[in-house]
Amino acid sequence: MSFAKYAIAAAVLLAAAYSSSQTLLASVPVANYPQAIAVNTFTNRVYVIEESTNQVTEIDGLTDTAASIPLGNNSQASLNGALAINPLTNKIYVVDGVNNHLSVIDGATRAVTQVQVGNAPVAVAVNPYTNMVYVANYNDNTVTVVNGSTLATSTLAVGNSPIAIAVDFAQNITYVANFTSSSVTSINAKGKVTSTIGVGQHPVALRVSLGTHEVYVANRDANTVSVIAAGAVTNTIPVGSTPVSLGINDVSKRTYVANLGSSTVTVIDGLTKATTTVTSGAQPNTVAIDKIRNKIYVANGNGPCLTVIDGKTNAATTVGDVSNGTGDIAVVLTNQVYVMTPNLQGSTISAFSGALGVFPQTLLDHLIDGARGIR
């Protein structure tokens, strides 16, 4: 199917989606301690990596049926998993934090190929336009660059303890957050390190604004967000206590920061950099954004699992008392919100109905922006 046909099919699914409130639709059992969740926005499949079994569970976004995908032989159980998806090639990329390889899943056949990477791979990102994959190797202080077509690799030295990656698709620049050295490394289109930029203490997450090409960096132990433009920090914005995740709505030009320590979400105006504080559930840890309907979903680590923020009014509602805490979140095309609940007594992926909203004309870039679906 061509790129244009993919976009048309996605638009039809979105236009047809309907929901009246955030209600629990289904609970999908998964292996204990799921670690990360990601969505292929074109196939409407949800993928979850699980710690104890070294496998990925695939969930059909229409039926909520699940299938297990074993990741092959691994010397250790997964500890700190991450996923990235190229919706154009239908490939799912998986790292588990301990085994020094990247698992490549063919979304059509569920076949798995393993590619050698560095020590302790904890983050992965993909540029769907160039079909290049980037893996952050925490203990090596390196990034492995993988050609998605040939699976050939190269290794780049970055800062100390690389922990998160974000890609500016249009400019073909990759940004790496280095936890211990409190910096961000940029990698250009030729796969070369071009700069290292100092930010606040212990950056743990970063996102790129598709409209302005600014990079927003959550500095966990500085309680700030650094804004990078043209290779330099242009703003340092105070936020709540212990910011650990963020998301950007490029349509509304707002950035949302989950503050784990203060149980709040900081909303940053992309034009003025002014902030608004919204109360969330307890210990918010992940943000997923439905840019199409202008709704923001926040996973809470304690108590009711889901906070829903109206992007227009900043009104927030916390719902979903399915377990005492959640770990990750994703939004699918059919307007369902999947919340990951790690639990020793039985882990689940809870599917909630999404919120209503307006369908904008600008769609294509937002459909393939990141692994957590429409965000």
C-alpha positions as CSV (number, residue, x, y, z in Angstrom):
1,M,0.0,0.0,0.0
2,S,1.3,3.5,-0.9
3,F,2.1,6.2,1.7
4,A,-0.9,8.2,0.5
5,K,-3.3,5.2,0.7
6,Y,-2.0,4.6,4.3
7,A,-2.9,8.2,5.2
8,I,-6.3,7.9,3.6
9,A,-7.0,4.6,5.5
10,A,-5.9,6.2,8.7
11,A,-8.1,9.2,8.2
12,V,-11.2,7.0,7.5
13,L,-10.6,5.2,10.8
14,L,-10.2,8.4,12.7
15,A,-13.3,10.0,11.2
16,A,-15.4,6.9,12.1
17,A,-14.2,6.7,15.7
18,Y,-16.8,7.6,18.3
19,S,-16.8,7.6,22.1
20,S,-18.9,9.4,24.7
21,S,-16.8,9.1,27.9
22,Q,-13.7,7.5,29.4
23,T,-15.1,4.1,30.3
24,L,-13.3,0.8,30.7
25,L,-13.9,-1.3,27.5
26,A,-11.6,-4.2,28.1
27,S,-8.7,-5.6,30.2
28,V,-6.2,-7.6,28.3
29,P,-4.0,-9.9,30.5
30,V,-0.3,-9.8,29.8
31,A,2.8,-11.3,31.4
32,N,3.9,-9.8,34.7
33,Y,5.6,-6.5,34.7
34,P,5.0,-5.0,31.3
35,Q,7.5,-2.2,30.7
36,A,6.6,-0.2,27.7
37,I,3.7,0.2,25.2
38,A,3.7,1.5,21.6
39,V,1.2,1.8,18.7
40,N,1.5,1.3,15.0
41,T,-0.9,4.1,13.9
42,F,-1.4,2.6,10.4
43,T,-2.2,-1.0,11.4
44,N,-3.9,-0.1,14.6
45,R,-1.9,-2.6,16.6
46,V,-0.6,-2.1,20.2
47,Y,2.7,-3.6,21.3
48,V,3.8,-4.3,24.9
49,I,7.2,-5.6,26.1
50,E,7.1,-7.7,29.2
51,E,9.9,-8.3,31.7
52,S,9.6,-11.8,33.0
53,T,9.1,-13.6,29.7
54,N,11.2,-11.6,27.2
55,Q,8.3,-11.3,24.9
56,V,6.1,-8.7,23.2
57,T,2.3,-8.9,23.2
58,E,0.5,-7.6,20.2
59,I,-3.0,-6.3,20.7
60,D,-5.5,-5.7,18.0
61,G,-6.9,-2.1,18.4
62,L,-10.3,-3.1,17.0
63,T,-11.0,-6.4,18.9
64,D,-8.5,-6.2,21.8
65,T,-7.4,-9.7,21.1
66,A,-3.8,-10.5,21.9
67,A,-1.0,-12.6,20.5
68,S,2.4,-13.3,22.0
69,I,5.7,-12.8,20.1
70,P,8.7,-14.5,21.7
71,L,12.0,-12.5,21.4
72,G,14.2,-15.6,21.2
73,N,17.1,-16.6,23.4
74,N,18.2,-14.0,25.9
75,S,20.8,-14.3,28.7
76,Q,18.8,-12.2,31.1
77,A,15.2,-11.2,31.8
78,S,14.2,-7.8,30.5
79,L,14.8,-5.0,32.9
80,N,14.2,-1.7,31.3
81,G,12.3,-2.2,28.0
82,A,11.5,0.3,25.2
83,L,9.8,0.2,21.8
84,A,9.8,2.2,18.6
85,I,7.7,1.6,15.5
86,N,8.2,2.5,11.8
87,P,4.6,2.6,10.6
88,L,5.7,2.9,6.9
89,T,7.6,-0.5,7.0
90,N,5.5,-2.1,9.7
91,K,8.6,-2.9,11.7
92,I,8.7,-2.9,15.6
93,Y,12.0,-2.3,17.3
94,V,12.5,-3.6,20.9
95,V,15.3,-3.2,23.4
96,D,15.2,-4.6,26.9
97,G,17.9,-2.8,28.9
98,V,20.1,-5.8,29.6
99,N,20.6,-8.0,26.6
100,N,22.9,-6.3,24.1
101,H,20.8,-6.6,21.0
102,L,17.9,-4.9,19.2
103,S,14.9,-7.2,18.3
104,V,13.3,-6.3,15.0
105,I,9.8,-7.6,14.6
106,D,8.1,-7.9,11.2
107,G,4.6,-6.6,12.0
108,A,3.1,-8.7,9.2
109,T,4.7,-12.1,10.0
110,R,5.7,-11.6,13.6
111,A,9.2,-12.9,12.7
112,V,12.0,-11.6,14.9
113,T,15.5,-10.7,13.9
114,Q,18.2,-9.7,16.4
115,V,20.9,-7.1,15.8
116,Q,23.9,-6.6,18.0
117,V,24.1,-3.2,19.7
118,G,25.9,-1.8,22.8
119,N,25.8,-2.5,26.5
120,A,22.5,-1.9,28.3
121,P,20.3,-0.6,25.5
122,V,17.5,1.4,27.2
123,A,16.0,3.6,24.5
124,V,15.2,3.3,20.8
125,A,13.8,5.7,18.2
126,V,13.2,5.5,14.4
127,N,13.0,8.1,11.6
128,P,10.3,6.6,9.4
129,Y,11.3,8.9,6.5
130,T,14.9,7.7,6.3
131,N,14.3,4.2,7.9
132,M,17.2,4.7,10.3
133,V,17.0,3.4,13.9
134,Y,18.8,4.8,16.9
135,V,19.6,2.8,20.1
136,A,20.9,4.4,23.3
137,N,23.4,2.2,25.1
138,Y,23.4,3.4,28.7
139,N,26.5,1.7,30.0
140,D,28.6,2.2,26.8
141,N,27.9,5.9,26.5
142,T,27.1,5.2,22.8
143,V,24.3,5.2,20.3
144,T,24.0,2.4,17.8
145,V,22.7,3.6,14.4
146,V,20.9,0.8,12.5
147,N,19.9,0.9,8.8
148,G,16.3,-0.3,8.8
149,S,16.7,-1.8,5.3
150,T,20.0,-3.7,5.6
151,L,20.3,-3.9,9.5
152,A,23.9,-2.7,9.1
153,T,25.1,-0.8,12.1
154,S,27.5,2.0,13.2
155,T,28.4,3.2,16.7
156,L,28.7,6.8,17.9
157,A,30.1,8.1,21.1
158,V,27.8,10.4,23.0
159,G,27.5,11.7,26.6
160,N,27.5,9.7,29.8
161,S,24.5,7.4,30.3
162,P,22.3,8.1,27.3
163,I,18.8,7.4,28.4
164,A,16.3,8.9,25.8
165,I,16.2,9.7,22.1
166,A,14.0,11.9,19.9
167,V,14.1,12.5,16.2
168,D,13.4,15.7,14.2
169,F,12.0,13.9,11.1
170,A,11.9,16.9,8.8
171,Q,15.5,18.1,9.5
172,N,16.8,14.5,10.0
173,I,18.5,15.4,13.3
174,T,18.5,13.0,16.3
175,Y,18.8,14.2,19.8
176,V,20.1,12.1,22.7
177,A,19.6,12.9,26.4
178,N,22.6,12.0,28.5
179,F,21.6,11.4,32.1
180,T,24.9,11.5,34.1
181,S,26.5,14.3,32.1
182,S,23.3,16.4,32.0
183,S,23.6,17.1,28.3
184,V,22.0,16.5,24.9
185,T,23.9,15.2,22.0
186,S,22.8,16.0,18.4
187,I,23.4,13.6,15.5
188,N,23.1,14.9,11.9
189,A,21.7,13.4,8.7
190,K,25.1,11.9,7.9
191,G,25.1,10.0,11.2
192,K,27.8,12.2,12.8
193,V,27.8,13.8,16.2
194,T,27.6,17.6,15.7
195,S,27.2,19.1,19.2
196,T,26.8,18.4,22.9
197,I,24.6,20.9,24.7
198,G,24.5,21.3,28.5
199,V,21.0,21.2,30.0
200,G,19.6,20.8,33.6
201,Q,20.5,18.1,36.0
202,H,19.7,14.5,34.9
203,P,17.6,14.8,31.7
204,V,15.3,11.8,31.3
205,A,13.0,12.6,28.4
206,L,13.0,14.9,25.4
207,R,10.6,15.6,22.5
208,V,10.9,17.6,19.3
209,S,8.3,20.2,18.1
210,L,7.6,19.4,14.5
211,G,6.5,22.9,13.8
212,T,9.4,24.9,15.3
213,H,12.1,22.2,15.5
214,E,12.7,23.1,19.1
215,V,13.7,20.3,21.5
216,Y,12.0,20.2,24.9
217,V,14.1,18.4,27.6
218,A,12.7,17.2,31.0
219,N,15.5,17.7,33.6
220,R,14.4,15.3,36.4
221,D,16.5,16.7,39.3
222,A,16.5,20.3,38.3
223,N,12.7,20.5,38.1
224,T,13.0,22.3,34.8
225,V,12.5,21.9,31.1
226,S,15.3,23.1,28.8
227,V,14.3,24.4,25.3
228,I,16.9,23.9,22.6
229,A,16.8,25.8,19.3
230,A,19.6,26.0,16.6
231,G,22.0,24.1,18.8
232,A,21.7,26.1,22.0
233,V,19.5,26.4,25.1
234,T,17.1,29.3,24.5
235,N,14.8,28.8,27.6
236,T,15.0,27.1,30.9
237,I,11.4,26.7,32.2
238,P,10.6,25.9,35.9
239,V,8.0,23.1,36.1
240,G,6.8,20.8,38.9
241,S,8.7,18.4,41.1
242,T,10.5,15.6,39.3
243,P,9.5,16.0,35.7
244,V,9.9,12.5,34.0
245,S,7.9,12.6,30.8
246,L,6.6,15.1,28.2
247,G,4.6,15.3,25.0
248,I,4.0,18.0,22.4
249,N,0.8,18.9,20.6
250,D,2.1,20.6,17.5
251,V,-1.4,21.6,16.4
252,S,-2.1,23.7,19.6
253,K,1.6,24.5,20.1
254,R,1.6,23.3,23.7
255,T,3.9,21.0,25.6
256,Y,2.7,18.8,28.5
257,V,5.1,17.8,31.3
258,A,4.3,15.0,33.8
259,N,5.7,16.0,37.3
260,L,6.1,12.7,39.3
261,G,6.9,14.4,42.6
262,S,4.2,17.0,42.7
263,S,1.4,15.1,41.0
264,T,0.8,17.8,38.4
265,V,1.1,18.4,34.7
266,T,2.8,21.6,33.5
267,V,1.4,23.0,30.3
268,I,3.9,25.1,28.3
269,D,2.8,27.6,25.7
270,G,5.0,27.0,22.7
271,L,4.9,30.6,21.6
272,T,5.3,32.5,24.9
273,K,6.8,29.7,27.1
274,A,4.3,30.7,29.8
275,T,3.2,27.8,32.0
276,T,0.0,26.6,33.5
277,T,-0.2,23.9,36.2
278,V,-2.9,21.2,36.1
279,T,-3.5,18.8,38.9
280,S,-3.3,15.1,37.8
281,G,-3.6,11.8,39.7
282,A,-0.9,10.7,42.0
283,Q,2.6,10.2,40.6
284,P,2.1,10.9,36.9
285,N,4.7,9.2,34.9
286,T,3.8,9.2,31.2
287,V,2.0,11.6,28.7
288,A,0.3,10.6,25.5
289,I,-1.3,13.2,23.3
290,D,-4.2,12.8,20.8
291,K,-3.3,15.7,18.6
292,I,-6.4,15.0,16.4
293,R,-8.9,15.5,19.2
294,N,-6.7,17.8,21.4
295,K,-6.9,15.5,24.4
296,I,-4.0,14.7,26.7
297,Y,-3.8,11.4,28.6
298,V,-1.6,11.0,31.6
299,A,-0.7,7.7,33.3
300,N,-0.6,7.9,37.1
301,G,1.7,5.7,39.1
302,N,-0.6,5.5,42.2
303,G,-4.4,5.4,42.6
304,P,-6.8,6.0,39.6
305,C,-4.7,5.3,36.6
306,L,-5.8,7.9,34.0
307,T,-6.0,11.7,33.9
308,V,-7.6,13.2,30.9
309,I,-6.9,16.9,30.1
310,D,-8.9,18.9,27.6
311,G,-6.3,20.7,25.5
312,K,-8.5,23.7,24.9
313,T,-9.6,24.5,28.5
314,N,-7.0,22.6,30.6
315,A,-9.9,21.0,32.5
316,A,-8.8,17.6,33.9
317,T,-10.6,14.5,35.0
318,T,-8.9,11.5,36.8
319,V,-10.6,8.2,36.2
320,G,-9.9,4.5,35.9
321,D,-9.5,2.8,39.2
322,V,-8.3,-0.5,37.7
323,S,-5.2,-1.0,39.8
324,N,-2.9,0.9,42.2
325,G,-0.8,2.6,39.6
326,T,0.2,2.4,36.0
327,G,3.4,2.6,34.0
328,D,2.8,3.6,30.4
329,I,0.0,4.8,28.1
330,A,-0.9,4.8,24.4
331,V,-3.7,6.2,22.2
332,V,-4.9,4.3,19.1
333,L,-6.7,5.5,15.9
334,T,-10.0,4.1,17.0
335,N,-10.0,6.5,19.9
336,Q,-9.1,4.0,22.6
337,V,-6.6,4.7,25.4
338,Y,-4.4,1.8,26.5
339,V,-3.0,1.9,30.0
340,M,-0.3,-0.5,31.2
341,T,-0.7,-1.9,34.7
342,P,2.3,-3.8,36.1
343,N,1.1,-6.0,38.9
344,L,2.5,-9.1,40.7
345,Q,-1.0,-10.5,41.0
346,G,-1.7,-10.2,37.3
347,S,-0.7,-7.5,34.9
348,T,-3.1,-6.1,32.4
349,I,-3.5,-3.6,29.5
350,S,-6.7,-1.7,30.2
351,A,-8.5,-0.2,27.2
352,F,-10.6,2.9,27.9
353,S,-12.7,4.8,25.5
354,G,-11.2,8.1,24.4
355,A,-12.6,11.6,24.4
356,L,-14.5,13.3,21.7
357,G,-12.8,16.1,19.7
358,V,-12.4,18.0,16.4
359,F,-10.6,16.3,13.5
360,P,-8.1,18.8,12.0
361,Q,-7.0,18.9,8.4
362,T,-3.3,18.6,9.1
363,L,-2.8,14.9,9.7
364,L,0.1,13.1,8.1
365,D,3.1,14.2,10.2
366,H,1.1,13.7,13.4
367,L,0.1,10.2,12.6
368,I,3.7,9.0,12.5
369,D,5.0,11.1,15.3
370,G,6.5,8.8,17.9
371,A,5.7,5.4,19.3
372,R,2.9,6.2,21.6
373,G,0.4,6.7,18.8
374,I,-1.3,10.0,18.2
375,R,0.8,12.2,20.5
